């Protein structure tokens, strides 16, 4: 069997296996829609808020209007007590409450400090942080407004009063992810993780289902089999990766700061290392259902140690060190630095070299594993033929 015939046979075996087709093609296409869906709204805004106004003054009403004008929150009702406000939150009709104390206006005019109390359902920390951030901003603006009135009353000019209240001006410009949205933050890393997991599962299922059977894979050497399988899966995943990094990045408005050539140069060892790792991993099993179960178990740990949803500084160093055996970990970090943060190629060189080292290491393991599997079953066949009369 020539090398080209082997590649064609591999592609036919992949496309003839419904489980692999669903995992590889169905999984990649399905998750490209499912995973980004929760993040399409980018950031939580207009979170429902109820107000308990014990002051009923012109200033408290002005504060409520300012809170309602904040993009983070939406005042949906005013209630008479904190207990009633809690019922709104418990029933899910509101996510936060604001309590304006009695004598709010009088104390401010007298120059006394007042306390605005707010609370909310912290079960959804993004919603809670949006409510808290909106109310803090509203409270600070109200405080500045009263200080300005006080300065004007003391005879200061309007310009001087404004300058004294804004001694330090904050010009906040995000260096990365300028939209501050969750889609450009979470989707790029997530897509690489999906490619990594489906590729591992696809190669593992194919290998685990073949080792005990007779077929074309026994007609070639282990080295040729590993090379042919890698070429077949690389061809498929080149198309799927192009779909993710090309069409999906454009569709979900993910920022692209690296050139096509540098992204392709980075993803090449990532796909090679993952394919070789999947073939090596398949040599551990002879039941086609086991690789999927094992790989699904490690999906969530890989997600966290990849560093884009949780800081690796807060994860035990031993866990981070062990996670470096997965191509997804250096691949995701390098991709985010290069394509989303605009890092130079020199910055990601350590991860790139690590991926090439993984390619060599897992290729050697795949060769050794395939040779052991094919040799073992060849000996078993010979032994069986000797026992057969």
C-alpha positions as CSV (number, residue, x, y, z in Angstrom):
1,X,0.0,0.0,0.0
2,X,1.4,3.3,-1.1
3,X,1.4,6.4,1.3
4,X,-1.3,8.1,-0.8
5,X,-3.4,4.9,-0.7
6,X,-2.9,4.8,3.1
7,X,-4.1,8.4,3.5
8,X,-7.2,7.7,1.4
9,X,-7.9,4.6,3.4
10,X,-7.6,6.7,6.6
11,X,-10.0,9.3,5.3
12,X,-12.5,6.6,4.3
13,X,-12.2,5.0,7.8
14,X,-12.8,8.4,9.5
15,X,-15.8,9.3,7.3
16,X,-17.3,5.8,7.6
17,X,-17.3,5.9,11.4
18,X,-20.4,7.8,12.6
19,X,-19.0,8.4,16.1
20,X,-15.9,10.1,14.7
21,X,-17.9,12.1,12.1
22,X,-20.3,13.4,14.8
23,X,-17.4,14.2,17.2
24,X,-15.1,15.9,14.7
25,X,-17.5,17.6,12.3
26,X,-20.6,17.8,14.3
27,X,-18.8,18.8,17.5
28,X,-16.8,21.6,15.9
29,X,-19.9,23.0,14.0
30,X,-22.3,22.6,16.9
31,X,-20.0,24.2,19.5
32,X,-19.1,27.1,17.2
33,X,-22.8,28.1,17.7
34,X,-23.5,26.8,21.2
35,X,-20.5,28.1,23.2
36,X,-20.5,31.8,22.1
37,X,-24.3,32.1,22.6
38,X,-24.2,33.1,26.3
39,X,-21.6,35.8,25.6
40,X,-23.3,37.5,22.6
41,X,-24.6,40.3,24.8
42,X,-21.0,41.0,25.7
43,X,-21.6,42.6,29.1
44,X,-24.6,42.7,31.5
45,X,-26.5,46.0,31.3
46,X,-29.9,47.3,32.4
47,X,-30.0,45.1,35.5
48,X,-33.3,45.5,37.3
49,X,-33.2,47.5,40.5
50,X,-35.8,48.3,43.2
51,X,-35.4,51.4,45.4
52,X,-36.4,51.9,49.0
53,X,-36.7,55.7,49.4
54,X,-37.0,56.7,53.1
55,X,-36.3,60.4,52.3
56,X,-38.9,61.3,49.6
57,X,-37.0,64.5,48.9
58,X,-36.2,66.2,45.6
59,X,-32.6,65.1,46.0
60,X,-33.5,61.4,46.5
61,X,-35.7,61.5,43.4
62,X,-32.8,63.1,41.5
63,X,-30.6,60.2,42.7
64,X,-33.1,57.7,41.5
65,X,-33.3,59.3,38.1
66,X,-29.5,59.3,37.8
67,X,-29.4,55.6,38.8
68,X,-32.0,54.8,36.1
69,X,-29.9,56.7,33.6
70,X,-26.9,54.6,34.3
71,X,-26.3,52.0,31.6
72,X,-25.6,49.2,34.1
73,X,-29.0,49.4,35.9
74,X,-32.6,50.0,35.4
75,X,-34.9,51.2,38.2
76,X,-38.1,49.2,37.8
77,X,-39.9,50.0,41.1
78,X,-40.0,51.9,44.3
79,X,-41.1,49.9,47.4
80,X,-41.9,50.9,50.9
81,X,-39.5,48.6,52.8
82,X,-36.4,46.4,52.6
83,X,-38.5,43.3,53.1
84,X,-40.6,44.1,50.1
85,X,-37.4,44.7,48.1
86,X,-36.0,41.4,49.2
87,X,-39.2,39.7,47.9
88,X,-38.6,41.3,44.5
89,X,-35.1,39.8,44.4
90,X,-36.2,36.4,45.7
91,X,-38.8,36.1,43.0
92,X,-36.3,37.1,40.3
93,X,-38.1,40.2,39.3
94,X,-35.1,42.3,40.4
95,X,-31.3,41.8,40.8
96,X,-30.5,44.5,43.3
97,X,-31.9,47.1,45.7
98,X,-30.9,50.6,46.8
99,X,-31.8,52.1,50.1
100,X,-31.9,55.8,50.5
101,X,-31.9,56.7,54.2
102,X,-34.2,59.3,55.9
103,X,-32.9,62.8,56.1
104,X,-30.7,62.1,53.1
105,X,-31.1,65.6,51.6
106,X,-30.9,67.4,54.9
107,X,-27.6,65.7,56.0
108,X,-26.0,66.4,52.6
109,X,-26.9,70.1,52.7
110,X,-25.5,70.2,56.2
111,X,-22.3,68.7,55.0
112,X,-22.8,65.5,56.9
113,X,-21.9,62.1,55.5
114,X,-24.7,59.8,54.5
115,X,-24.7,56.1,53.8
116,X,-26.4,54.7,50.7
117,X,-27.0,51.0,51.1
118,X,-27.3,48.6,48.3
119,X,-27.5,44.9,47.9
120,X,-28.3,42.2,45.3
121,X,-28.2,38.6,44.3
122,X,-24.5,37.6,44.2
123,X,-25.2,34.2,42.8
124,X,-24.5,35.7,39.4
125,X,-21.4,37.7,40.1
126,X,-21.4,39.4,36.7
127,X,-24.9,40.8,37.3
128,X,-24.1,41.7,40.9
129,X,-20.9,43.5,39.9
130,X,-22.9,45.4,37.2
131,X,-25.4,46.5,39.8
132,X,-22.7,47.5,42.3
133,X,-20.7,49.3,39.7
134,X,-23.7,51.3,38.5
135,X,-24.8,52.3,42.0
136,X,-21.2,53.3,43.1
137,X,-20.9,55.5,40.0
138,X,-24.3,57.0,40.7
139,X,-23.5,57.6,44.4
140,X,-20.1,59.3,43.5
141,X,-21.8,61.5,41.0
142,X,-24.4,62.5,43.6
143,X,-21.7,63.3,46.1
144,X,-19.8,65.5,43.7
145,X,-23.0,67.3,42.8
146,X,-23.6,68.2,46.4
147,X,-20.0,69.2,46.9
148,X,-20.3,71.5,43.9
149,X,-23.4,73.1,45.3
150,X,-21.6,73.7,48.6
151,X,-18.6,75.3,46.9
152,X,-20.9,77.6,44.9
153,X,-22.7,78.5,48.1
154,X,-19.3,79.5,49.6
155,X,-18.7,81.9,46.8
156,X,-16.5,79.8,44.5
157,X,-16.9,80.3,40.8
158,X,-18.3,77.5,38.7
159,X,-15.1,76.8,36.9
160,X,-13.1,76.8,40.1
161,X,-15.6,74.5,41.7
162,X,-15.4,72.0,38.8
163,X,-11.7,72.0,38.9
164,X,-11.5,71.4,42.6
165,X,-13.9,68.4,42.2
166,X,-11.9,66.9,39.3
167,X,-8.3,67.3,40.5
168,X,-7.4,63.9,39.1
169,X,-8.9,63.0,35.8
170,X,-9.0,59.3,34.9
171,X,-8.5,58.4,31.3
172,X,-9.2,54.6,31.2
173,X,-8.2,52.9,27.9
174,X,-8.1,49.1,27.8
175,X,-4.9,47.9,26.3
176,X,-6.5,44.7,25.1
177,X,-10.1,43.8,24.3
178,X,-11.1,47.4,23.7
179,X,-14.8,46.6,23.7
180,X,-14.6,45.0,27.2
181,X,-16.9,42.3,25.9
182,X,-16.9,38.6,26.8
183,X,-17.0,37.3,23.3
184,X,-13.6,38.5,22.1
185,X,-12.3,37.6,25.6
186,X,-13.5,34.0,25.9
187,X,-14.3,32.7,22.4
188,X,-10.7,32.6,20.9
189,X,-9.4,30.4,23.7
190,X,-12.5,28.3,23.8
191,X,-12.4,27.5,20.0
192,X,-8.8,26.2,20.3
193,X,-9.8,24.0,23.2
194,X,-12.7,22.6,21.2
195,X,-10.3,21.8,18.3
196,X,-7.9,20.2,20.8
197,X,-10.5,18.0,22.5
198,X,-12.3,16.8,19.3
199,X,-9.0,16.1,17.6
200,X,-7.9,14.0,20.5
201,X,-11.2,12.1,20.7
202,X,-11.3,11.5,17.0
203,X,-7.8,10.0,16.7
204,X,-8.3,8.0,19.9
205,X,-11.6,6.5,18.8
206,X,-10.1,5.5,15.4
207,X,-7.0,3.9,16.9
208,X,-8.8,2.1,19.8
209,X,-11.4,0.6,17.4
210,X,-8.7,-0.8,15.0
211,X,-6.0,-2.4,17.2
212,X,-7.9,-5.7,17.6
213,X,-9.3,-5.8,14.1
214,X,-7.8,-6.7,10.8
215,X,-7.5,-4.1,8.1
216,X,-5.3,-1.9,6.0
217,X,-3.5,-0.7,9.2
218,X,-1.8,-4.1,9.5
219,X,-0.5,-3.9,5.9
220,X,1.8,-1.0,6.6
221,X,4.6,-0.3,9.1
222,X,3.9,1.5,12.3
223,X,5.9,4.6,11.2
224,X,3.9,4.8,7.9
225,X,0.6,4.3,9.7
226,X,1.3,7.1,12.2
227,X,2.5,9.5,9.4
228,X,-0.6,8.6,7.2
229,X,-3.0,9.1,10.1
230,X,-1.4,12.4,11.0
231,X,-1.7,13.7,7.4
232,X,-5.3,12.6,7.2
233,X,-6.4,14.3,10.4
234,X,-4.2,17.4,9.6
235,X,-6.1,17.8,6.3
236,X,-9.4,17.7,8.0
237,X,-8.5,19.9,10.9
238,X,-6.8,22.5,8.6
239,X,-10.3,23.1,7.2
240,X,-12.0,23.1,10.6
241,X,-9.3,25.4,12.0
242,X,-9.8,27.8,9.1
243,X,-13.5,27.8,9.8
244,X,-12.9,28.8,13.4
245,X,-10.1,31.3,13.0
246,X,-11.4,32.7,9.8
247,X,-15.2,32.7,9.5
248,X,-16.2,32.4,13.2
249,X,-13.7,35.1,14.3
250,X,-15.1,37.4,11.7
251,X,-18.7,36.5,12.6
252,X,-18.3,37.0,16.3
253,X,-16.2,40.1,15.8
254,X,-13.1,38.8,17.5
255,X,-10.2,41.1,17.2
256,X,-7.4,39.9,14.9
257,X,-4.0,41.5,15.4
258,X,-1.7,38.9,13.9
259,X,-1.2,38.2,10.2
260,X,-2.5,35.0,8.5
261,X,1.1,33.7,8.1
262,X,2.0,34.0,11.8
263,X,-1.2,32.5,13.0
264,X,-0.8,29.5,10.6
265,X,2.9,29.2,11.7
266,X,1.7,29.0,15.3
267,X,-1.2,26.6,14.7
268,X,0.9,24.1,12.7
269,X,2.8,22.6,15.6
270,X,-0.4,22.9,17.8
271,X,-2.3,20.6,15.4
272,X,0.6,18.3,14.8
273,X,1.3,17.8,18.5
274,X,-2.4,17.3,19.2
275,X,-2.8,14.7,16.4
276,X,0.3,12.8,17.5
277,X,-0.9,12.9,21.2
278,X,-4.2,11.5,20.1
279,X,-2.6,8.6,18.2
280,X,-0.3,7.9,21.2
281,X,-3.3,8.1,23.6
282,X,-5.3,5.6,21.4
283,X,-2.6,3.0,21.9
284,X,-3.7,2.8,25.6
285,X,-7.2,1.5,24.7
286,X,-8.8,-1.3,22.8
287,X,-12.4,-0.2,23.6
288,X,-13.5,2.7,21.5
289,X,-15.8,4.2,24.2
290,X,-13.1,4.7,26.8
291,X,-11.0,7.5,25.2
292,X,-14.0,9.8,25.0
293,X,-14.9,9.3,28.7
294,X,-11.3,10.0,29.8
295,X,-10.8,13.0,27.6
296,X,-14.2,14.5,28.6
297,X,-13.0,14.3,32.2
298,X,-9.9,16.4,31.6
299,X,-11.7,19.1,29.5
300,X,-12.7,21.3,32.4
301,X,-9.2,21.2,34.1
302,X,-7.5,22.1,30.8
303,X,-9.9,25.0,30.4
304,X,-8.9,26.5,33.8
305,X,-5.1,25.8,33.6
306,X,-5.0,27.4,30.1
307,X,-5.1,30.8,31.9
308,X,-7.8,32.7,30.0
309,X,-10.8,32.1,32.3
310,X,-8.9,31.9,35.6
311,X,-5.4,33.3,36.5
312,X,-2.8,30.6,36.6
313,X,-1.2,32.5,39.6
314,X,-4.2,31.3,41.7
315,X,-3.7,27.6,40.7
316,X,-1.2,25.4,42.4
317,X,2.2,25.5,40.6
318,X,2.3,21.7,40.5
319,X,-1.0,21.6,38.6
320,X,0.1,24.2,36.2
321,X,3.4,22.3,35.6
322,X,1.5,19.0,34.9
323,X,-0.8,20.8,32.5
324,X,2.1,21.7,30.3
325,X,1.8,18.1,28.8
326,X,-1.4,19.1,26.9
327,X,-0.8,21.0,23.6
328,X,-3.9,23.1,24.3
329,X,-2.2,24.9,27.2
330,X,0.8,26.5,25.4
331,X,-1.3,26.7,22.2
332,X,-4.1,28.8,23.7
333,X,-1.8,31.1,25.6
334,X,0.4,31.7,22.6
335,X,-2.6,32.3,20.3
336,X,-4.2,34.8,22.7
337,X,-0.9,36.7,23.1
338,X,-0.2,36.7,19.4
339,X,-3.7,37.3,17.9
340,X,-5.7,39.1,20.6
341,X,-2.9,41.0,22.5
342,X,-0.7,41.8,19.6
343,X,2.5,40.3,21.1
344,X,5.6,39.9,19.0
345,X,6.7,36.6,17.6
346,X,9.6,36.6,20.0
347,X,7.2,36.8,23.0
348,X,5.5,33.5,22.0
349,X,8.7,31.7,20.9
350,X,8.9,29.6,24.1
351,X,5.4,28.2,23.6
352,X,6.0,27.7,19.9
353,X,9.2,25.7,20.6
354,X,7.3,23.8,23.4
355,X,4.7,22.8,20.8
356,X,7.4,21.5,18.4
357,X,9.0,19.6,21.3
358,X,5.6,18.1,22.1
359,X,5.2,17.1,18.4
360,X,8.5,15.2,18.5
361,X,7.7,13.6,21.9
362,X,4.2,12.5,21.1
363,X,5.2,11.3,17.6
364,X,7.8,9.0,19.2
365,X,5.2,7.8,21.7
366,X,2.7,7.2,18.9
367,X,5.2,5.2,16.9
368,X,6.2,3.1,19.9
369,X,2.6,2.6,20.9
370,X,1.4,1.6,17.4
371,X,4.4,-0.7,17.0
372,X,3.6,-2.4,20.3
373,X,-0.1,-2.8,19.4
374,X,0.5,-4.1,15.9
375,X,3.3,-6.5,17.1
376,X,1.2,-7.8,19.9
377,X,-1.8,-8.6,17.7
378,X,0.5,-10.1,15.1
379,X,1.9,-12.4,17.7
380,X,-1.6,-13.2,18.8
381,X,-2.7,-14.1,15.3
382,X,0.4,-16.3,14.8
383,X,-0.3,-18.1,18.1
384,X,-4.0,-18.6,17.2
385,X,-3.0,-20.0,13.8
386,X,-0.7,-22.5,15.5
387,X,-3.5,-23.6,17.8
388,X,-5.9,-24.1,14.9
389,X,-5.7,-27.7,13.6
